[in-house]
Amino acid sequence: MTFANLNEYKAKKGISSREIARQLKISESYLSEILSKQRTPSKQLAVKISKITGIPILNLLFPHQEKS
């Protein structure tokens, strides 16, 4: 299953932001900024997120260009 973004992943997997942040070894506040599209993850973090969640890396690096 491929997810469009982190919010969709959280909802469908029933996983908390705290758990995702722990898996990624980042702070919950940084993850919150990524989830709200206030920040874009680094390329290295985007690769890690993609591997863990199955979200296409382009969706992570260019969140404002996602198709609804």
C-alpha positions in Angstrom: 0.0 0.0 0.0 1.3 3.4 -0.9 0.4 6.5 1.1 0.1 10.0 -0.3 1.5 11.7 2.8 2.3 11.3 6.5 -1.1 12.3 7.7 -2.7 9.6 5.6 -0.1 7.1 6.8 -0.9 8.0 10.4 -4.6 7.7 10.0 -4.6 4.4 8.1 -2.0 2.7 10.3 -3.4 4.1 13.6 0.1 5.3 14.6 0.9 8.3 16.7 3.1 11.2 15.8 5.3 10.2 18.8 5.8 6.7 17.4 6.7 8.0 13.9 9.1 10.6 15.4 10.7 7.8 17.5 11.2 5.6 14.5 12.7 8.5 12.5 14.8 9.6 15.5 13.5 13.2 15.2 11.7 15.4 17.6 7.9 15.5 17.7 7.9 19.2 17.1 10.0 18.8 13.8 7.6 16.0 12.7 4.6 18.3 13.5 6.1 20.9 11.2 6.5 18.4 8.4 2.9 17.1 8.9 1.5 20.6 8.7 3.7 21.3 5.6 5.5 24.2 7.4 8.8 22.4 6.7 10.1 20.0 4.1 12.3 17.2 5.3 15.9 17.0 4.1 16.6 14.6 1.3 18.1 12.1 3.8 15.1 12.3 6.1 12.7 12.0 3.1 14.5 8.7 2.1 14.2 7.4 5.6 10.5 8.4 5.8 9.8 6.8 2.4 11.5 3.5 3.5 9.5 3.3 6.7 6.1 4.4 5.4 6.0 3.6 1.6 5.2 7.3 0.8 6.8 8.3 -2.5 9.8 10.4 -1.9 8.6 13.2 -4.3 5.4 13.5 -2.2 7.7 14.2 0.8 10.0 16.6 -0.9 7.3 18.5 -2.8 4.2 18.3 -0.5 2.4 21.2 -2.1 2.3 19.5 -5.5 0.4 16.4 -4.2 -2.7 15.6 -6.3 -5.9 15.2 -4.4 
